[in-house]
């Protein structure tokens, strides 16, 4: 068995305040439900997913103030694998919120005490940081994982380029 497990990410844009879709849960996947604000929906181009170790030692409120790459050395992020087999310390997924939801599959290492950061990126070139969601993930098992309901994306006015190289 691989030392990695899948993190199934369900990104749900709630264009008005309220509830989104139920997080998916099957086998060794973790459902993740993210809510964004209507004000960002038109500018949203992609989501960038980053997982950091030592999650409980990190302060989400601080990590959400600006681009993660300005706060954390890139080599501190865990190497993730996307559904296409590409690996990187950050995985970027084009926003495709058809019907208000988007499913993503990400392999992350089995382990404990992680923080999952999901940054909303603008359509512009270079992309601009629109905000992020910061979520503590106690553990990832090689077998069964409970759903993780992500914190809402906190909007900010960051002018930084959030790009994290593989």
C-alpha positions, 0 to 999 in steps of 0.5 A: 500500500502506498504511504499516501492517501487521497484527499478528496476536495469538494469546493463549493461556492455559495453565492449567497450566505448559506449552506453548500453541498454536503462533503463527500465521504468514501473510503480513504478520502476526506471531503472538504467543503469551501465557501466563497463570497459572491464578490469573489466569484467573478474574479476567481480563476483558480484554487491553490492547495498547500498542506503544512506540517506542524499544524497546531503550532501555526496560527490560521489568522496570521496565515490568511492575512496575505500570500502563504509564499510570503510567510512560509518557506516553500520547502516546508510544504508537503509534496502533494500529488494531483489526479493527473500524477503531477507532484508539487508543494502546491497544487493549482486547480482551475475554478470550475464551479459548475452548479456551485461545486467542484471536486478535486482529488489530492494525495497527501502523505499519511500523518498527523498534525497538518494545516490545509491552506486553500488560496483563492487566486484571481484570473489575472496574470500574474494571479492575485491573492483573493483570500484563503481558507485555513483548516487544521487536519488532525490526521490522515490515515491510509484507510478511512478518513472523516470529512473535513469541513473547511473554514470559509475563505477569508477575503483580503486585499492582498496585491501579492502573487501567490504562486508557489513553484512545484 
